[in-house]
Amino acid sequence: MTGTGGGGRSKTNRKDKENEVPPDADPNLWQALLSLEDRLPEDLDVEDAALVVLKRSRRGLHGSLTVVLLQEVSKYNTLLGAVREVLGQLKGALRGLVALSPDLENALECVNNNAVP
């Protein structure tokens, strides 16, 4: 039974360490990035949506609206992935691990100004 008591602490400490404000970063900007990351929803389950919400017709076919909605769920998941990637890159840039490209600089300025990039 040894070794089971500290497992959760190291994971928590690592998460706390990842969320620490880098030395040269603006703490308000860093907190804004963390807040955006925390509020970002999980990806939608396309299969779940198809089974539960979007019913098939008696012939087993999806209606045209159903097909469009399934495509929109997929596009939404792609958008969420892109936002997660940019937030990760912005955090990396503030840590000095990623080069700050003009696009990232624009996104960082938008986060700082509470605007949509």
Protein Blocks (a to p, Z undefined) as FASTA:
>chain_A
ZZklmmmmmmmmmmmmmmpccfkbcfklmmmmmmmmmmpccdddfklmmmmmmccdfkop
acfklmmmmmmmmmmmmmmmmmmmmmmmmmmmmnopaccdfklmmmmmmmmnopaZZ
